[in-house]
Amino acid sequence: AAAAAAAAKTPGVTRRLPTSVQPKPKLPSASAASLPAQKEYWFYDHPDGKRRSVPPSWTFPSGTLLELYILWHIGDPANKIYPMKTFSAFDVSFCGKRSRTSLSEARCLVAALDKEVEKAGGSIGPKISEAQLVELFRVGVEGLDIPLETPTGRPRNIDSLKWRTLVERGRKSMD
């Protein structure tokens, strides 16, 4: 109810339930316990008249690998941004020429981390806390082949490593 009130006050923000959880006629065999939990999805009106999962002021994240991992799996609830794993290329297409490529690169990087988490016996559920996700991130990073030194020989601080640095490093290793 509070979220609906906030949406009513925020211009350009609309609330819509996914088709799979729209109210349906009650069937005799369906019990309330078997119905899916309702989630709110936020959409934003853009100047081109389209609705996207992010506001027009949103920019593609350029932060650390950990920040990307959190945005990918949890999103930014404070700013009503759903997890990036739900974004389509259309949702980010207004961000510039490389936006679709960046989304694909982020998806591949997070998939590699998730694969390492699964190898170690971890799993990322839909209601994971940020603290739990950070722990799993650490497990995932340990499984990746990230040098512990920078090219100049300094110790690498994984916590400050930008995700795009890993993407560039991956591109160079394929050349």
Disulfide bonds with the S-S distance in Angstrom:
none
